[in-house]
Each structure stands twice: as C-alpha cells, then as structure tokens.
Amino acid sequence: MTTPLLTFGPTLETGVPALDEDHRALVALANRLHELHSGPYDLVDGVNALSELASEATRHFGREEAMMREHGYPLQPEHQTEHRNIAAELEKVLAEYAEGHYRGTEGAIENYFKFWILDHVSNQDMKLGEFLRRLTGPR
C-alpha cells in the first residue's frame, strides 16, 4: 500500500459537517489517483480518476457557493473567484492529462492537487467555516 498523498485531519476540518464530508471525499479521490500512479496504470483509468476528482471539486464548489449565498457570506466574491480559477485549471489539467502530457511526471499533478486542496481549505474554506459556525453555533 502506498503512503497517502493527503490525510484528512484537524488541519482540513472546518467544523461544518457538510464541508468536512466534501473535503474527506476530495482527499480520498486525490489519494486514489496517487495510489493509481504508484505502479503501472492505464491512461484511461487515470483520466477516470482525475475526472472524478474534478467533478467532486465542482460539486463541492457549488455546495459552498450555495451556503455563501444563503448566509450572506461577505467574502463570497473572492472565494467564488478562486473556485472559478481552480475549475478552469482543472479543465486544462484534465485535457492535458488525457493527451498523455503527464506521463512520467505524475508526481507534478499530484503535488498540484495536494497544494490546491491544502491551500484552498486553509485559506478560504476555514474562513467560511468560521463564519458559518458563528451563525449556526457549535455542531
């Protein structure tokens, strides 16, 4: 068994159960892609794993944006812009990956996912989680 790329734990917990469930799913999908890359793999399997990760990210962004609208989150424009930037980058990476551009450099794509999950959660989602917890009280 390969060492996980990411581990879900306190540094990724926002304290908002729906967001934390999404983050767990994203971590699991990133780890699945990492596991796939740990040995010989079929490009189609890699594309499917990467596509699932991108789809989950898009679904997660939609959930967050609905929560932000519902609760009048003041940092929504900035947060939503980051979502749009990540989604555009994901589309580009997925297309390049499907064309085989990352063969032999799979670690680069894994590090990209590791960075954006950790960076986005710690810099954007934690602020959203704090805002939502203040509104709704402890879970």
Secondary structure, DSSP 8 states (H G I E B T S, - for coil): ----S---SGGG--S-HHHHHHHHHHHHHHHHHHHHHTS---HHHHHHHHHHHHHHHHHHHHHHHHHHHHHT-TTHHHHHHHHHHHHHHHHHHHHHHHTTTTTT-HHHHHHHHHHHHHHHIIIIIHHHHHHHHHHH---
